[in-house]
Amino acid sequence: MPRKKTEAEVTLESRNPAVPRPRLSKLIVKNFRCIGHKPVEIELDDIVVLVGSNNAGKSTILKAYEIIMSHGSNACKLTLDDFPNGEIVEGFYPEIELHTVVHDNSPGERWIRVDSETQEKYVREQWVWKDVGSPIRRGYDVEQGEWSENVPWGAPNVANSQRPQPHLVEAFENPEKQANEIIDILSSIITDRVKSMSKSSEDVESDYEKLLNNIQKLQEQILNDSKVEIEEAEGEISSLISDVFPGYKVKFDARPHDEIDKSISLFKAKSQLLMGPEEGYQSSIAKQGSGARRTLLWAALRFVNETQLKKKNKNERPHVLLLDEPELCLHPSAIREACKSLYDLPKNKNWQVMVTTHSPAFIDLARDNTTIVRVERSENGDIKGTTLFRPRRILLDPDDKGRLKLLNMFDPYVAEFFFGGHSIIVEGDTEYTAFKYILESAPELFRGVHVIRARGKDTIVSLVKILNHFDSSYSVLHDSDRPFTKKKKVNGEPKKNKAWTANEKIIDTVKKHTDPSKVRLLASVPNFEEAYFNEEVKGEKPYNALMTLTGNKEAFERIKQLLQALVDHTSPTPEGCIEWENTSELLTELEKLGTDEIIE
C-alpha cells in the first residue's frame, strides 16, 4: 500500500511577523437550538453588541461562537438538546460557518476568495454535526466552488492555538462556574505574561526559559534511559503489524523538542481568588453576591486591558469575551464604568468582545470598532440578525462622533431606538417632555414609540445618518426657526440665523435614505411653544410645556395629534406644523404669520 504524502504544516498565523493576525469577520448559524433552518448572519467586529427582545436567540449566538472557538475540546460537542426540536433529522443538521479575513496567502490559494470591492481576502470554514458529539469541519474550495472535507488550516489544536480563546460568561450561570471564568481570564493573562518573558541579555536566561530547557533535558534523558524498552516495544508491534502489512515498521517518536511549554502547568488546576475586607475574612468569589462577582469581572477586564497595553510582545493567543447581559446585578453607578471597560478591552488588538444586552447604556455610538446587531424572532418562529450600526458604513465625521459622545454622556438611554419600535427624533427638551407626558397618558395608542432627544439641530443630522442606515421608517420634529436674528451686520443688515441654515443640513441628510418616503420630516413654525401654545416662552420651557398640557385640554389634544402624525405618516398634522421638503416652504409659512416673523 503506497504511503499517503504528507503536506507541509499550515498554520492560521502567518510566518511573516509583519503580517497582521487573521480577523474573524462573519458568523452564520442555522439549525442550532432555537435557530431554525433560516441562517442567522452576524457581522463580527472588535465589539459586537447583540440587542433584541427576550428569547430571541441572542444567547444562542454567543454559545455558537464559543463552540467553534473550542473545536477539538469537549466544549465543541453537542447534545441532543442542541439539535432542532431535540431531533436528528437529515437535512436539518446544526451548522455554524465562520468567515475569516487573512492578509497573505498562507492558507493556500484554493481557500481564498478576494472581495471585488474591498480586495480583502476571505476564508470560509463550516462545522456540521450529523450526530451528537463532535462536528465535521469543512473548508470552502473556491477553485472547485464547493465545500471540501479538507480544511484550509491544520488540525483543531493547531488552528485554535491562533484563534481567539473564548471566555463565555452567561447571565445566570452558577457561582462556581462564574468564579472559574474570572479565574480563567486572569490565569490566561498571567500565563501569557510568564511565557512571553524574554532574555534580559544575550547571555542570561529567564527563569521560565531555564525551566523549559531543564524539562527538555529531562525528557531526552528519560528517552535515552528507556531506549532498550522502546526498541523492544517497536519490534514486537512491528512484528504483529507485518502479518497484515508486510514490510511495514512501527517507530515511536516522542518529539521531546516540540511544544515543551505544554508539558507544564504554571498554576494549580484549582487556583482560587479570595475576596473580602482587607482586615477581615476573605472567602472565595463563588461565595460572594452576584453584584460582587460581576464587579470583580470588570476589575479583571480592566487589569487585562491595562496589562496588555503595556506589553511589547503581541504574539500570544488572542481572546474573545462572550458576555451575556453585562448590566445584570450592577449598581447604576457601575454600569458606565463597566461599559468603558468593555469598549477599551479591544484597544490592545488581542481581544474581541461580543455581548448581549437590554440596556441602551451599553451602546456607545461614538466608537469606531463597534457593530450593533438586532436579533429578532418573527411570528412564525424564524430568527433574524440585522446589522443596525457599523460606523465605517455610516461615515460619521469627527463632529458627528463628538456630538454623539456628548449625547451619550447626558442621556445614557439615547440608544434605546436600537432595540426596535418606531423612532421619533425631536430637537430639544420641550418636545421630549411634552411627548413623554402624552405617552404616559395614552400608552395603548403609542406602544413601541421611542422619542429621541437630540438637543440641537446638528445632532439631529448625526442621528438621521444612523437611522438611515437602519433602512427603516422614522420621523423628525424640529423648530423651523427664523432666517435672520435681531443682531445687525456692520452695514445694518440682519445677521443670518445659524439655526435656519441647519434646516438645509437636515433635509439633505434625510434625502440620503434609500427610500425617503419612509421618513416624515415635520417642523414647528416658528417654534414649539408659539406653534402649539400660542405663546413665546423665554425660560423653563419644558416645565412650562408640562404645566400647559396638564391644565389645557385643547393643548393636550393638539400635541397628541402631533405625536400621532409622527407615528402614522398618513395622519394630518395640527395647525402650526408643516411637513416640508424645501426651506422655501418654511419661509412661506413664516410669512403667513407676518413680515416681522422672519427675524428671530
Backbone torsions as a table, in degrees:
resi	resn	phi	psi	omega
1	MET	NA	124.4	-179.5
2	PRO	-68.1	143.3	-179.3
3	ARG	-77.0	141.9	179.9
4	LYS	-71.0	131.1	179.7
5	LYS	-69.7	127.3	179.6
6	THR	-86.5	140.7	178.7
7	GLU	-92.5	154.1	175.6
8	ALA	-62.0	143.0	-177.9
9	GLU	-64.7	132.7	177.4
10	VAL	-113.6	127.0	-179.8
11	THR	-111.7	160.3	-178.5
12	LEU	-68.2	-34.0	-178.0
13	GLU	-90.8	138.8	178.9
14	SER	-64.3	147.2	175.3
15	ARG	-75.6	-13.0	177.0
16	ASN	-87.8	112.9	-176.2
17	PRO	-63.8	-18.2	-179.4
18	ALA	-79.9	-13.9	-178.3
19	VAL	-84.2	130.3	-179.6
20	PRO	-62.5	157.3	176.2
21	ARG	-62.7	151.7	172.2
22	PRO	-58.4	149.1	-178.0
23	ARG	-118.8	127.4	177.3
24	LEU	-73.1	128.5	-172.1
25	SER	-118.6	-24.8	-178.4
26	LYS	-155.6	143.0	176.1
27	LEU	-123.2	129.4	179.4
28	ILE	-124.3	125.2	-175.2
29	VAL	-125.3	136.4	173.3
30	LYS	-149.9	152.7	178.1
31	ASN	54.9	37.8	179.9
32	PHE	-126.8	116.3	-178.8
33	ARG	54.5	-120.6	-176.2
34	CYS	-81.8	-6.8	178.9
35	ILE	-85.9	124.5	-174.4
36	GLY	-89.3	-153.7	-173.7
37	HIS	-71.5	-22.3	177.4
38	LYS	-79.9	118.0	-173.9
39	PRO	-63.9	145.8	172.7
40	VAL	-107.3	121.1	-178.6
41	GLU	-104.3	130.7	178.9
42	ILE	-123.6	117.0	175.6
43	GLU	-77.7	130.3	-174.8
44	LEU	-97.1	153.2	-178.5
45	ASP	-152.4	-177.2	174.2
46	ASP	-56.9	-42.4	177.9
47	ILE	-129.0	126.1	175.5
48	VAL	-118.7	124.5	178.6
49	VAL	-110.5	118.5	178.4
50	LEU	-97.6	121.5	178.3
51	VAL	-119.4	163.6	-179.9
52	GLY	150.1	174.0	-177.4
53	SER	-73.5	171.1	177.0
54	ASN	-63.7	145.3	175.2
55	ASN	62.9	30.9	179.2
56	ALA	-94.9	-11.2	177.5
57	GLY	112.0	9.7	-177.2
58	LYS	-63.9	-45.8	-179.1
59	SER	-66.1	-31.6	177.5
60	THR	-63.2	-37.8	178.7
61	ILE	-66.2	-41.4	175.8
62	LEU	-58.1	-44.4	-178.1
63	LYS	-65.3	-39.3	179.1
64	ALA	-61.9	-41.4	179.1
65	TYR	-62.6	-45.3	-179.7
66	GLU	-62.3	-39.7	-175.2
67	ILE	-61.3	-49.2	-177.1
68	ILE	-73.0	-26.1	175.1
69	MET	-72.4	-12.4	-177.5
70	SER	-110.1	18.8	-177.4
71	HIS	-56.8	134.9	-178.2
72	GLY	100.7	-9.6	178.4
73	SER	-116.7	173.6	178.8
74	ASN	-63.7	-24.7	-179.2
75	ALA	-65.6	-15.9	-179.4
76	CYS	-93.6	-2.4	-178.8
77	LYS	-86.4	133.1	179.9
78	LEU	-96.8	152.8	172.2
79	THR	-106.2	174.9	-178.8
80	LEU	-61.5	-30.7	-179.9
81	ASP	-66.0	-18.8	-179.9
82	ASP	-82.8	-11.2	179.8
83	PHE	-86.4	153.7	179.1
84	PRO	-55.9	125.3	179.8
85	ASN	59.2	18.8	179.3
86	GLY	67.9	24.6	-177.6
87	GLU	-128.9	147.2	175.0
88	ILE	-97.9	107.6	-176.6
89	VAL	-122.9	127.8	179.5
90	GLU	-59.4	134.4	-178.2
91	GLY	90.1	-8.7	179.4
92	PHE	-128.8	39.4	179.5
93	TYR	-76.6	147.4	174.3
94	PRO	-59.5	133.6	179.2
95	GLU	-135.0	134.2	173.8
96	ILE	-130.1	126.7	-177.5
97	GLU	-117.5	140.7	-178.9
98	LEU	-127.0	131.3	174.4
99	HIS	-106.3	130.9	-178.6
100	THR	-123.5	133.8	175.4
101	VAL	-90.2	125.0	177.2
102	VAL	-112.4	160.8	-174.0
103	HIS	-117.1	5.3	171.0
104	ASP	-150.8	-169.2	-175.3
105	ASN	-101.5	23.8	-175.3
106	SER	-58.3	-32.9	178.7
107	PRO	-71.2	-20.1	-174.7
108	GLY	109.5	141.5	-174.7
109	GLU	-59.3	-31.8	-175.0
110	ARG	-65.7	-18.5	-176.7
111	TRP	-101.2	-7.4	-169.0
112	ILE	-102.9	124.6	172.1
113	ARG	-107.2	129.6	-179.9
114	VAL	-99.1	122.6	178.2
115	ASP	-68.0	126.2	-175.4
116	SER	-65.8	-26.7	-178.4
117	GLU	-90.1	-50.4	-174.9
118	THR	-91.8	-15.7	-175.8
119	GLN	65.8	12.4	176.6
120	GLU	-74.9	149.4	-178.7
121	LYS	-101.0	125.1	-176.1
122	TYR	-115.4	142.8	171.6
123	VAL	-122.9	133.7	-178.3
124	ARG	-111.3	134.4	174.2
125	GLU	-128.4	154.4	-178.4
126	GLN	-140.6	139.0	175.5
127	TRP	-115.0	126.3	-178.1
128	VAL	-126.5	131.2	177.2
129	TRP	-107.1	109.2	177.5
130	LYS	-92.6	-4.5	177.3
131	ASP	-159.7	171.2	176.0
132	VAL	-62.6	154.1	-179.3
133	GLY	106.3	-142.6	-173.6
134	SER	-83.6	156.0	-178.2
135	PRO	-91.5	170.9	167.9
136	ILE	-98.6	125.9	179.7
137	ARG	-100.9	134.4	-177.9
138	ARG	-131.7	158.0	175.2
139	GLY	-119.1	148.9	179.9
140	TYR	-90.3	117.4	-179.8
141	ASP	-86.6	107.4	-176.1
142	VAL	-71.3	-25.5	179.1
143	GLU	-71.7	-38.8	178.8
144	GLN	-89.3	-17.0	-179.4
145	GLY	69.8	34.2	-178.5
146	GLU	-157.7	165.3	177.7
147	TRP	-73.5	141.0	-178.9
148	SER	-119.3	146.3	176.6
149	GLU	-69.9	-17.3	172.5
150	ASN	-75.0	167.4	-178.1
151	VAL	-131.2	149.5	-175.7
152	PRO	-70.2	-20.7	176.6
153	TRP	-126.1	177.6	-173.3
154	GLY	-69.3	-160.6	179.6
155	ALA	-60.2	161.6	-176.7
156	PRO	-50.9	-42.6	-177.4
157	ASN	-67.0	-29.0	177.7
158	VAL	-73.8	-49.2	-178.9
159	ALA	-65.8	-43.5	-175.7
160	ASN	-68.9	-21.9	179.2
161	SER	-65.4	-19.8	178.7
162	GLN	-109.7	-17.6	174.3
163	ARG	-74.4	161.1	178.4
164	PRO	-59.5	137.9	173.5
165	GLN	-80.4	121.2	-175.0
166	PRO	-78.6	143.3	173.7
167	HIS	-131.0	96.6	-177.6
168	LEU	-92.8	123.6	174.9
169	VAL	-117.7	105.1	-175.9
170	GLU	-81.9	162.4	-173.1
171	ALA	-65.4	-46.5	-173.7
172	PHE	-125.0	39.6	179.0
173	GLU	-74.1	160.5	-176.5
174	ASN	-69.7	154.8	-175.2
175	PRO	-55.6	-39.2	-178.7
176	GLU	-62.1	-44.1	-178.7
177	LYS	-66.5	-41.6	179.5
178	GLN	-64.3	-39.8	177.4
179	ALA	-61.5	-42.2	179.5
180	ASN	-63.7	-35.9	178.1
181	GLU	-63.1	-44.2	-179.9
182	ILE	-64.5	-44.6	178.6
183	ILE	-62.8	-38.6	-179.7
184	ASP	-63.2	-42.6	178.8
185	ILE	-61.1	-48.1	-178.7
186	LEU	-66.9	-41.9	-178.6
187	SER	-63.8	-39.9	-179.2
188	SER	-63.8	-38.0	179.7
189	ILE	-71.0	-42.5	179.2
190	ILE	-63.6	-41.7	178.7
191	THR	-62.5	-46.1	177.4
192	ASP	-58.4	-39.3	-178.2
193	ARG	-64.4	-43.1	179.5
194	VAL	-65.5	-44.3	-176.8
195	LYS	-67.1	-26.5	-177.5
196	SER	-87.4	1.7	177.6
197	MET	-61.7	126.8	179.7
198	SER	-106.5	170.8	179.5
199	LYS	-64.4	137.0	178.2
200	SER	-73.9	-22.4	173.2
201	SER	-150.4	176.9	-177.3
202	GLU	-67.2	-24.1	-173.2
203	ASP	-106.0	-11.3	-174.3
204	VAL	-109.6	126.2	177.6
205	GLU	-87.9	148.2	172.6
206	SER	-75.0	163.0	178.9
207	ASP	-59.5	-37.0	-179.2
208	TYR	-66.9	-41.3	178.9
209	GLU	-66.1	-37.3	176.3
210	LYS	-61.5	-41.5	179.9
211	LEU	-61.9	-44.8	179.7
212	LEU	-63.3	-42.6	180.0
213	ASN	-64.6	-38.8	178.8
214	ASN	-66.0	-39.0	177.8
215	ILE	-63.9	-41.7	179.4
216	GLN	-62.0	-44.4	179.0
217	LYS	-63.1	-39.9	179.6
218	LEU	-64.2	-42.7	179.1
219	GLN	-63.3	-41.7	179.0
220	GLU	-64.2	-38.7	179.9
221	GLN	-66.1	-42.8	179.0
222	ILE	-61.7	-43.7	179.3
223	LEU	-63.7	-39.6	180.0
224	ASN	-66.5	-42.4	179.5
225	ASP	-68.4	-26.4	-176.8
226	SER	-100.5	12.7	-173.6
227	LYS	-57.6	-44.0	-177.8
228	VAL	-63.6	-46.9	-179.7
229	GLU	-62.3	-40.4	-179.5
230	ILE	-65.3	-43.1	-179.2
231	GLU	-65.6	-36.7	177.5
232	GLU	-64.1	-42.9	179.4
233	ALA	-64.5	-41.6	178.5
234	GLU	-61.0	-42.3	-178.3
235	GLY	-64.8	-44.5	-178.1
236	GLU	-66.2	-43.4	-179.9
237	ILE	-67.0	-39.3	179.0
238	SER	-62.6	-37.7	178.8
239	SER	-63.2	-41.6	178.7
240	LEU	-67.7	-41.0	-179.5
241	ILE	-65.2	-36.1	-174.8
242	SER	-64.7	-19.6	176.5
243	ASP	-64.9	-29.6	-179.7
244	VAL	-100.7	-41.7	-179.9
245	PHE	-120.8	85.8	-178.5
246	PRO	-56.7	136.8	177.4
247	GLY	87.3	-4.7	179.9
248	TYR	-88.5	150.3	-178.5
249	LYS	-134.9	144.1	178.0
250	VAL	-104.6	131.9	179.1
251	LYS	-129.8	132.2	179.2
252	PHE	-89.2	119.1	178.5
253	ASP	-113.6	104.0	-176.7
254	ALA	-76.0	-17.0	179.1
255	ARG	47.8	60.6	-175.7
256	PRO	-66.9	-14.8	-177.3
257	HIS	-95.6	-6.9	-174.2
258	ASP	-92.5	133.3	172.4
259	GLU	45.7	52.4	-178.9
260	ILE	-63.0	-32.0	-177.2
261	ASP	-62.1	-22.1	179.0
262	LYS	-81.2	-4.8	-179.8
263	SER	-82.6	-9.3	-176.6
264	ILE	-126.7	154.6	172.8
265	SER	-119.1	117.9	-174.3
266	LEU	-70.9	-26.7	-177.3
267	PHE	-130.6	157.0	177.3
268	LYS	-60.8	148.0	178.8
269	ALA	-64.2	-25.5	-177.4
270	LYS	-107.8	44.0	177.1
271	SER	-60.4	149.0	-179.5
272	GLN	-123.7	154.9	173.4
273	LEU	-124.4	118.6	-177.2
274	LEU	-102.3	150.3	-176.8
275	MET	-146.9	141.3	179.2
276	GLY	165.2	-177.9	179.2
277	PRO	-58.5	144.9	-176.4
278	GLU	-56.4	-40.7	-178.2
279	GLU	-103.8	7.3	-177.3
280	GLY	-115.1	-162.6	-177.9
281	TYR	-76.7	132.8	178.7
282	GLN	-114.6	122.2	-178.7
283	SER	-111.5	169.7	179.5
284	SER	-64.4	153.6	-175.7
285	ILE	-67.8	-19.4	176.3
286	ALA	-65.3	-21.7	-179.8
287	LYS	-91.0	-3.9	-179.9
288	GLN	-81.2	166.5	176.3
289	GLY	-72.2	165.1	-177.9
290	SER	-58.2	-43.4	-179.5
291	GLY	-63.5	-40.1	179.6
292	ALA	-65.3	-41.0	179.8
293	ARG	-65.1	-42.5	179.1
294	ARG	-65.2	-40.4	178.6
295	THR	-63.9	-38.8	177.1
296	LEU	-63.9	-35.1	176.7
297	LEU	-58.8	-45.1	-179.9
298	TRP	-65.4	-37.7	177.6
299	ALA	-62.2	-40.5	178.4
300	ALA	-63.8	-41.5	-179.7
301	LEU	-66.6	-38.3	177.2
302	ARG	-65.0	-39.8	176.4
303	PHE	-60.7	-44.8	179.1
304	VAL	-58.3	-49.5	-176.1
305	ASN	-62.6	-48.7	-177.4
306	GLU	-66.3	-34.9	178.5
307	THR	-67.9	-45.3	-176.8
308	GLN	-67.5	-36.3	-178.8
309	LEU	-64.9	-27.7	-178.5
310	LYS	-82.3	-14.8	-173.0
311	LYS	-80.7	145.8	176.7
312	LYS	-95.7	-27.1	-178.8
313	ASN	-87.2	116.3	-176.7
314	LYS	-111.3	24.3	-172.2
315	ASN	-95.1	-1.3	-178.9
316	GLU	-76.0	167.6	-175.6
317	ARG	-62.0	136.4	176.3
318	PRO	-72.1	168.1	-177.0
319	HIS	-132.3	153.6	172.4
320	VAL	-131.9	125.7	177.8
321	LEU	-95.6	122.0	179.1
322	LEU	-111.9	106.1	-168.4
323	LEU	-122.1	120.4	-178.0
324	ASP	-94.2	116.5	176.7
325	GLU	51.7	70.7	-177.4
326	PRO	-63.8	-18.1	-177.5
327	GLU	-76.2	-12.4	-176.2
328	LEU	-59.9	134.7	172.5
329	CYS	65.7	10.2	180.0
330	LEU	-92.8	138.7	172.7
331	HIS	-65.3	143.8	-178.7
332	PRO	-50.4	-37.5	-178.8
333	SER	-69.4	-19.1	-178.3
334	ALA	-89.6	-16.0	-174.7
335	ILE	-64.1	-46.1	-178.4
336	ARG	-64.2	-39.8	178.2
337	GLU	-65.4	-38.1	177.9
338	ALA	-64.2	-42.1	178.9
339	CYS	-61.0	-44.0	179.4
340	LYS	-61.9	-42.0	179.3
341	SER	-60.3	-42.0	179.9
342	LEU	-63.5	-48.1	-175.7
343	TYR	-72.2	-24.9	178.8
344	ASP	-81.4	-21.4	-173.8
345	LEU	-56.1	-44.4	-178.3
346	PRO	-74.0	-0.7	-178.1
347	LYS	-60.1	-29.0	-178.3
348	ASN	-83.1	3.2	175.1
349	LYS	66.9	10.0	-179.5
350	ASN	-117.2	5.1	179.9
351	TRP	-130.8	141.7	166.5
352	GLN	-117.6	154.4	-178.2
353	VAL	-132.6	133.1	169.6
354	MET	-130.0	123.4	-179.0
355	VAL	-127.7	152.7	166.6
356	THR	-107.8	145.4	-179.2
357	THR	-155.0	152.7	170.6
358	HIS	-113.2	10.6	-175.8
359	SER	-112.5	119.8	175.9
360	PRO	-59.7	-22.1	-178.8
361	ALA	-63.8	-19.4	-180.0
362	PHE	-92.8	14.1	174.9
363	ILE	-113.1	117.9	179.5
364	ASP	-111.5	106.1	-174.3
365	LEU	-73.6	-13.3	-175.3
366	ALA	-89.8	-2.8	-177.8
367	ARG	-86.3	147.3	-178.5
368	ASP	-90.4	-17.7	-169.0
369	ASN	-107.5	28.4	-171.1
370	THR	-118.6	134.2	170.8
371	THR	-116.3	129.8	178.8
372	ILE	-111.2	123.8	-176.4
373	VAL	-121.1	127.6	175.3
374	ARG	-94.3	125.4	178.3
375	VAL	-104.7	123.3	-177.1
376	GLU	-139.5	151.3	-179.3
377	ARG	-109.7	127.8	-179.9
378	SER	-78.3	173.6	-178.6
379	GLU	-63.0	-29.3	179.8
380	ASN	-88.3	5.2	174.7
381	GLY	97.6	-8.6	179.0
382	ASP	-68.3	141.6	179.0
383	ILE	-107.7	136.2	-176.6
384	LYS	-131.1	139.8	174.4
385	GLY	-111.5	121.5	-177.8
386	THR	-118.0	122.9	176.5
387	THR	-74.2	115.4	-177.2
388	LEU	-93.5	-29.4	-169.7
389	PHE	-147.6	123.7	171.6
390	ARG	-146.6	105.7	-169.5
391	PRO	-51.0	-38.9	-176.5
392	ARG	-69.3	-16.4	175.4
393	ARG	-88.4	-33.0	-178.0
394	ILE	-78.2	-22.9	178.5
395	LEU	60.1	53.7	174.7
396	LEU	-73.0	132.7	177.9
397	ASP	-86.2	171.1	-178.2
398	PRO	-56.0	-35.5	178.4
399	ASP	-65.9	-40.9	176.9
400	ASP	-57.8	-47.9	-177.3
401	LYS	-63.3	-39.6	178.7
402	GLY	-63.6	-43.3	179.6
403	ARG	-65.5	-41.8	-179.5
404	LEU	-67.4	-34.6	177.7
405	LYS	-63.9	-44.2	177.7
406	LEU	-64.8	-39.8	-179.9
407	LEU	-63.0	-40.6	176.8
408	ASN	-61.1	-38.2	-179.3
409	MET	-66.2	-42.0	-176.5
410	PHE	-82.1	-27.1	-176.6
411	ASP	-140.0	88.5	-177.6
412	PRO	-61.0	-16.3	-176.3
413	TYR	-101.6	13.3	-178.6
414	VAL	-62.6	-28.1	-176.7
415	ALA	-83.1	13.8	-178.3
416	GLU	-60.7	-25.0	-177.8
417	PHE	-66.9	-16.2	176.7
418	PHE	-68.0	-17.9	-173.1
419	PHE	-90.5	4.0	176.4
420	GLY	111.8	177.7	-179.3
421	GLY	90.6	-177.2	-179.4
422	HIS	-95.8	126.7	-175.9
423	SER	-97.5	135.7	176.2
424	ILE	-126.6	117.3	176.7
425	ILE	-91.0	127.0	175.3
426	VAL	-119.9	156.4	-172.1
427	GLU	-73.0	-42.2	-171.2
428	GLY	-144.3	-169.7	-176.0
429	ASP	-67.6	-31.8	-176.5
430	THR	-65.0	-50.7	178.7
431	GLU	-61.4	-42.1	-179.0
432	TYR	-60.7	-45.9	-179.8
433	THR	-63.6	-44.3	-178.7
434	ALA	-63.3	-45.5	-178.0
435	PHE	-69.8	-35.5	177.5
436	LYS	-62.9	-36.2	177.9
437	TYR	-66.9	-41.5	177.8
438	ILE	-64.5	-42.5	-179.9
439	LEU	-61.6	-39.5	178.3
440	GLU	-69.3	-31.4	-177.3
441	SER	-79.4	-29.7	-177.9
442	ALA	-137.1	63.9	-176.0
443	PRO	-63.2	-29.5	-178.1
444	GLU	-68.8	-24.5	-179.4
445	LEU	-84.8	-24.3	-171.7
446	PHE	-127.9	42.0	179.7
447	ARG	-67.4	135.1	177.3
448	GLY	79.8	14.0	179.6
449	VAL	-93.0	130.6	177.6
450	HIS	-114.7	120.8	177.3
451	VAL	-97.4	121.1	-176.7
452	ILE	-106.1	119.9	-177.8
453	ARG	-91.1	110.4	-174.9
454	ALA	-81.6	-30.0	-177.0
455	ARG	61.4	43.4	176.4
456	GLY	139.7	151.3	-176.5
457	LYS	-70.5	-35.4	179.0
458	ASP	-62.7	-37.5	178.2
459	THR	-71.1	-29.0	173.1
460	ILE	-56.8	-44.4	-179.9
461	VAL	-59.9	-44.6	-179.6
462	SER	-62.9	-42.5	179.8
463	LEU	-68.8	-36.3	177.9
464	VAL	-62.4	-37.8	177.4
465	LYS	-58.4	-41.2	-179.8
466	ILE	-69.0	-46.4	-178.6
467	LEU	-66.7	-31.8	174.6
468	ASN	-59.4	-36.7	-179.4
469	HIS	-65.3	-27.3	177.2
470	PHE	-66.5	-26.3	-174.4
471	ASP	60.7	33.4	-179.5
472	SER	-120.8	179.8	-177.6
473	SER	-86.5	141.1	175.7
474	TYR	-156.0	175.4	-178.3
475	SER	-135.2	156.3	178.5
476	VAL	-134.5	135.2	173.2
477	LEU	-128.0	129.3	178.4
478	HIS	-146.1	168.4	174.1
479	ASP	-79.5	140.9	175.0
480	SER	-69.6	-32.6	-172.1
481	ASP	58.5	-170.2	-176.6
482	ARG	-122.9	152.6	-174.9
483	PRO	-64.0	-30.6	-174.2
484	PHE	-128.2	158.5	174.1
485	THR	-103.6	170.9	179.5
486	LYS	-77.4	-10.7	177.3
487	LYS	-71.8	147.0	-175.8
488	LYS	-110.0	148.7	170.2
489	LYS	-77.1	176.9	179.1
490	VAL	-61.3	-35.0	-178.9
491	ASN	-82.6	4.3	176.7
492	GLY	92.6	-8.1	179.2
493	GLU	-77.1	148.9	178.3
494	PRO	-68.1	146.0	179.0
495	LYS	-78.4	147.3	177.9
496	LYS	-68.0	144.9	179.5
497	ASN	-88.8	119.9	-179.5
498	LYS	-61.6	-31.5	179.2
499	ALA	-65.2	-33.0	177.1
500	TRP	-70.5	-41.9	179.2
501	THR	-60.9	-33.7	-179.1
502	ALA	-65.1	-21.3	178.0
503	ASN	-59.2	-37.5	179.5
504	GLU	-63.5	-40.8	179.4
505	LYS	-63.2	-38.6	-179.1
506	ILE	-64.0	-51.3	-176.9
507	ILE	-66.2	-36.3	178.7
508	ASP	-62.9	-39.6	-179.5
509	THR	-73.0	-39.2	177.4
510	VAL	-59.3	-40.0	-177.5
511	LYS	-68.9	-11.5	178.2
512	LYS	-83.2	-3.9	173.1
513	HIS	-61.1	142.5	-179.7
514	THR	-58.5	-26.6	176.2
515	ASP	-140.3	86.2	-176.4
516	PRO	-56.3	-19.1	179.3
517	SER	-67.4	-15.5	177.8
518	LYS	-78.7	-7.6	-176.4
519	VAL	-110.7	132.3	173.0
520	ARG	-110.0	118.8	-178.4
521	LEU	-109.1	113.6	-178.3
522	LEU	-118.1	148.8	177.5
523	ALA	-128.2	138.3	172.8
524	SER	-89.0	124.1	-173.6
525	VAL	-107.5	118.6	-6.8
526	PRO	-86.5	-19.0	177.2
527	ASN	-153.1	173.0	-172.5
528	PHE	-59.2	-48.0	-174.6
529	GLU	-68.2	-45.7	-178.3
530	GLU	-70.9	-33.5	-177.2
531	ALA	-70.1	-41.2	-170.4
532	TYR	-115.0	-20.0	179.7
533	PHE	-111.4	-3.2	179.3
534	ASN	54.6	39.8	177.0
535	GLU	-149.2	151.0	177.1
536	GLU	-98.8	124.9	-176.3
537	VAL	-117.9	130.8	-178.0
538	LYS	-97.3	-34.7	-177.4
539	GLY	-140.3	164.8	179.9
540	GLU	52.3	44.4	-174.1
541	LYS	-63.2	-46.4	179.4
542	PRO	-60.0	-43.3	179.6
543	TYR	-63.9	-41.8	179.1
544	ASN	-62.0	-41.2	179.4
545	ALA	-63.2	-42.6	-179.0
546	LEU	-64.2	-43.4	179.3
547	MET	-65.5	-36.9	179.0
548	THR	-65.3	-43.3	-178.3
549	LEU	-67.2	-35.4	-179.2
550	THR	-75.3	-23.4	-176.1
551	GLY	-112.4	-4.2	-175.5
552	ASN	-128.9	102.9	-176.8
553	LYS	-63.6	-37.8	-179.8
554	GLU	-63.9	-42.4	178.1
555	ALA	-64.9	-39.5	178.4
556	PHE	-58.6	-47.3	-178.7
557	GLU	-65.4	-34.1	-179.8
558	ARG	-67.2	-43.6	179.3
559	ILE	-70.8	-34.3	175.9
560	LYS	-63.0	-41.2	177.1
561	GLN	-64.7	-38.8	178.3
562	LEU	-62.8	-44.5	178.8
563	LEU	-64.3	-39.2	177.8
564	GLN	-62.4	-37.9	179.0
565	ALA	-67.8	-28.7	178.0
566	LEU	-78.8	-28.1	178.5
567	VAL	-82.4	-47.7	-179.4
568	ASP	-106.5	108.9	-173.6
569	HIS	-68.7	-7.2	177.7
570	THR	-97.0	-9.2	-178.3
571	SER	-74.8	147.2	179.8
572	PRO	-70.0	152.3	177.6
573	THR	-92.3	150.9	178.5
574	PRO	-75.2	167.7	176.4
575	GLU	-62.0	139.2	-177.5
576	GLY	98.0	-7.0	-177.9
577	CYS	-119.6	143.1	179.1
578	ILE	-136.0	137.2	170.0
579	GLU	-90.2	124.4	-169.5
580	TRP	-134.5	157.8	176.9
581	GLU	-130.4	-11.7	-178.5
582	ASN	-143.3	141.4	-177.4
583	THR	-63.9	-19.8	177.2
584	SER	-63.9	-30.4	177.2
585	GLU	-67.5	-39.1	177.1
586	LEU	-64.9	-41.5	-179.3
587	LEU	-64.1	-39.3	178.5
588	THR	-61.6	-43.2	179.3
589	GLU	-65.0	-38.1	178.0
590	LEU	-64.9	-41.5	-178.3
591	GLU	-66.0	-26.6	176.8
592	LYS	-65.1	-27.1	-179.5
593	LEU	-79.2	-17.2	-179.7
594	GLY	135.2	156.1	-175.9
595	THR	-64.8	-27.6	-178.7
596	ASP	-75.4	-11.1	-172.3
597	GLU	-77.7	-5.4	178.8
598	ILE	-86.9	-2.1	178.5
599	ILE	-114.4	128.3	-177.1
600	GLU	-69.3	NA	NA
